[in-house]
Amino acid sequence: MSNNRIVHFEIPANEPEALTKFYAGLFGWKFQQAPLPGVEYWLCETGTEGPGINGAIMKRQNAGQPWMNYVDVASIDATLEQATQLGATVALPKMPIPGVGAIAAFIDPEGHLCGLWEQAQQ
């Protein structure tokens, strides 16, 4: 069930493994490379005490790719429709992640990128 809270972040990097060492040394975050074919994606555990979220470091897809936060929503389709009615534009159409869920992203009226996460139905 969605809660409309930020649930995940992604940090793009030219050298993902090197950046995992930076954040591990700086904040003590723990990393594990995800077994995803064709994608360099390092899952990140930021800690277990107090509030917070986990995320990942991934291979940068383009020079301007920002640090991305993902909001947990019940329906990406409905959220994108409402967001565009409120003045947003779609930056990344719904993209399924087999067996896990789906992601999408929009640009808000001020130009900020916001990711969406929809959990796969169990």
N, C-alpha and C positions, 0 to 999 in steps of 0.2 A: 504494500500500500504506500502510495507516495505521500510526502509530507511538505513538499515545496520548500525544502531546505537545501543548501549547498551540501552535496554529498561526496564530491570527488574533484580533484584538480589535476591538470596536466601541465607539465613544464616542458616546452620544446627545447631541444639542445642539438648543437652540431655534433657533439661528442657525448651521447647520453651516459655511457659508463663513467666517463671522467666527471660529469656533473653529479652523478650519484655519490662519488667519493667526496665531492665538495660539501654537499648537504649532509652526508653522514658525519663528516668531520665537524661541520659547523653546528648542527642541531642534534646529532645523534640519531637521525632517521635511519631506518633499516630498509634495505632494498633487495628485491629478488627479481631476476629477469623472468618475464612472463613467457610461457611457451606458445607464442603466437607466430605462425609461419609468415615469413616475409616482413615482419615488423619488429624493430628494436624498441621494446617497451619494458620499462623497469617499474614494477609495482613498489609503492612506498608506504611504509608504516611509520606514521609520525609520532606515535606513542599511544599509551593506554590510559594515562591519568588525565582526568578532567575533560572538558569539551574539546572537540577538534575533529578533523577529517583526515582521511588518507588520500593518496593520489598516485601519481606516476610521473616518470620522466620518459619522454619519447623522442625519437629521431625527428628533428625539425623538418617540416614539409615545405616551408617557404620562408624567405628572409623576414617577413613581417609577422610571422606566427606568434601570437601572444600567449602568455600564461593563461590558461582557460579554467574557469570554474564551471561545474555542472550542477544544475538544480534538478532534484528528483521531482518528476511530474507523473500524474496518472496517465496522461495521453499526450504524446508529442504532437500528434496531428491537431488536437484541440488547442493545445497551448500555442503552437505556431499560428493557428488561425486567429486566436485572440490577440496575440502579440502584433500581428500585421494589422489587425483592425485598430489597434492602439498606436500605430505609427512605426512599428519595427519593420525590418526587412530580413528575409531569410538569408543567412550566410552559408549554412550547411543543411541541406534537406535531410529528412530522416534517413539514417543509415543503420540498418540492422547489424547487430553483433550476435551471430548465431548462438543460441543456447544461453545467452546472458541478458540481452535487452536491445536497446537502440539508443543512438545519440542523434542530436541535431544542434543547430546553433542559430541565433538571430543577432542582428545588430539593433540596439535600442535607438530611440529617436536622438540621443546625444552621441551616438557613434560607438558605444561600448558593446563588445562581444559577450554574449551570454550563452553558455552551453546548456543543453537539456538532456536529461537521462530518464529513460523509461525502462523499468525492470521487466524482464520477460515474465510472462504468465507461467506460474508453476503448475 
